[in-house]
């Protein structure tokens, strides 16, 4: 999967910035996203 190093939070410019991408397997991507989402509360 492609992960965003810095969460884009809907920012299309950051979403498509390839310098903000990193490869990640699905299980690690899901765990990282869950941690990031928990911090958004």
C-alpha positions in Angstrom: 0.0 0.0 0.0 1.0 3.6 -0.3 1.1 5.4 3.0 1.2 9.2 3.5 4.1 10.1 5.8 2.2 13.3 6.8 -1.5 12.6 7.0 -3.2 14.6 4.2 -6.6 15.1 6.0 -8.3 15.9 2.7 -5.6 18.2 1.3 -5.4 17.1 -2.4 -2.0 18.7 -2.9 -0.5 16.8 0.0 -2.4 13.6 -1.1 -0.7 13.6 -4.5 2.7 14.8 -3.3 4.9 11.7 -4.1 7.5 12.9 -1.7 4.9 12.3 1.1 4.4 8.6 0.0 6.0 5.5 1.4 5.4 1.9 0.7 3.8 -0.1 3.6 2.1 -3.5 3.9 -1.6 -3.4 4.7 -1.3 -4.5 8.4 1.2 -1.8 9.2 -0.7 0.8 7.2 -3.9 0.0 9.0 -2.2 0.2 12.4 -0.5 3.5 11.6 -3.8 5.0 10.3 -5.6 3.8 13.4 -3.0 5.5 15.7 -3.2 8.7 13.7 -7.0 8.7 13.7 -7.1 8.2 17.5 -5.0 11.3 17.9 -7.6 13.3 15.9 -10.2 13.1 18.7 
